[in-house]
């Protein structure tokens, strides 16, 4: 594993990032010595949750910061961060001994450490239970941790301390060969390494990627490492020979250059193999040289000599000097073949370009993770990445260099925690009510109080970055209309406002449905049909459910007259002691008026029931009414079933008689129901079908609700069997969903 190079703290290659961020700390020459002496009695006997001794960890973090050019003040901060958790009043104690700046840095870094530890615990629990709190996936939670890091990176010192700490943690587990805690390797690879890349600290990026990948995919890591080791001695000898050849050749051309072999990192090789679907033998830059010269003209002179001595692979040439990358990276990249035909990558750059490439801070977040088009399965994250790459470069970095404070890139978003340590992203100025709705709609509706970091606050208190938010809720109830008043400041999120409006809209709908239900139930009471199921009634009227019917009735969009026409109950059939007893059927039968044959009773008046409108050859049944003779119903009539259930002794057997004389031309009124998508010309088309069949239409009723038309046609037929053929033709018309006899 490649270790970080040792460089003096004030060397020319010190990172501009650390120069800029460190200068805001007090310039105390003895700060490092005093900080370690202050922390040693607190940390010497303590261990981190990783099992590593806390003081040893702090020593290693300070060393990493020194090796990448960190000042003594930055190194001192690494001890104070870990001392925080062992102090009752860390802010006061550290501020008194080292100043407010050190205290703020230590507190914020400690807060971020705690956040990341809790987030890993939540993800581990979610992996075991297959459910992360608040229905957040592990990937979404990781992305939120990344955003939280960036939000905290307004003070880039916090980020630098966390990067150094995480690298040391990975080294600790690699050296001790202990199993890595769940989630830590993935978080290192998905959050910390890309952040190091974005800040341009490639020493940390490469080593962290390889270490994390080693834990995540040990078999793949060992396989690639084995492939690299197979011919390591031969390859290193070839690279050394080429290095000497290039350096001597450039010197002969008057170009002073430093030529070094460039290590290839295992994770980088695997990514390229997977991203471009290449085999190990197809990776051209396993062997690589880096040429550092004094000036830009020397870069092109060196390139010219290299291409004259070796066979260039033209499609692999990139001029990042003429066309720098988005992150400001500049260099010449070419791949050539040596005398044996083996490819070798050569990078040519000036010393200034090299220092920027190794220690620059404006590296694009997605550099070599996605590129312009992205590798297979990995794509750039669009607006979010562009915001980081451009605004962060031009604004935040400029602000850090000048030491001024101004608006940050992430001032439009904040990141807060649930009691379970899940991260919630909210707009700037959001309140506990916004937070509750972002977790769950029902939690928002019932939100009644809030605690921020354990302290009760009013519901309209704006939240701040990193706060832990806990809401108290009522067992039942809904939001307050005051929450929609912008002047009172309860809601900032558009999503939360929409959910509150939806609740009140649903409340208004409930009132409308209740009003419609009351009207329908009163009608059924008047008609003596309270036993009728409301859902069945709604379906007969063309609705999916009773509430759909109640809604349009409550809005006065559907007339109750339609329900009355559907019901059309017969005259009340009550018991009457004066009614004659029914005689048993005789063996003979007489034709009665209207073509009906009443079996067993002579000279009884008969009439066709209006509720079901029977017509030959329907199966029919008679019912003796009070004073109106026998009412003839279809055998499947629902009204008949209810009357039989109440007064079964009044049923009488009836049948259609043979029509004689003028009755041969008798016709019977029948109701037909048609449901269709409403359109222009629908009524005309249906009427034409009846006209072509010479079926007389004597009445039509129509009702249209939400684009659906319900039509009732009363037609005259002599034979109900013939009607079925006509309805089949109607059902085939465009837009018609059903056509049936009522």
Secondary structure, DSSP 8 states (H G I E B T S, - for coil): --------TT-TT--HHHHHHHTTS---TTHHHHHHHHHHHHHTT-B-TTS-BHHHHHHHHHHHHHHTT--HHHHHHHHHHHHGGG-TTHHHHHHHHH-HHHHHHHHHHHHHHHHHHHHHHHHHHHHHHT--GGG--HHHHHHHHHHHHHHHTTSHHHHHHHHHHHHHHHHHHHHHT----TTHHHHIIIIIHHHHHHTT-HHHHHHHHHHHHHHH-HHHHHHHHHHHHHTHHHHHHHHHHHHHHHHHHHHHTT--EEEEE----HHHHHHHHHHTT--GGG-GGGSEEEEEESSHHHHHHHHHHHHHHSEE-GGG-EETTTS--TT----EEEEEE-TTS-EEEEEEEEHHHHHHHHH-S---TTTTTTTTT--TT----HHHHHIIIIIIIIIIHHHHHHT-----TTTTEEEEE-TT--EEEEETT--HHHHHHHH-HHHHHTEEEEEETTEEE-TT----TT-BEEEEE-SS----GGGG-GGGT----HHHHHHHHHHHHHHHHHHHHHHHHHHHHHHHHHTT-TTS-HHHHHHHTT-SSHHHHHHHHHTT-S-HHHHHHHH---------TTS-------SS-EE-GGGEEESS-SS--EEE-TTT---TTS-EEEEE-SSS-EEEEETT-HHHHHHHHH-GGGEE-EEE----GGGGG--EEEEEEEEEE--TTHHHHHHHHHHHTT-EEEEEEEEEETTEEEEEEEEEES-HHHHHHHHHHHHTSTTEEEEEE-
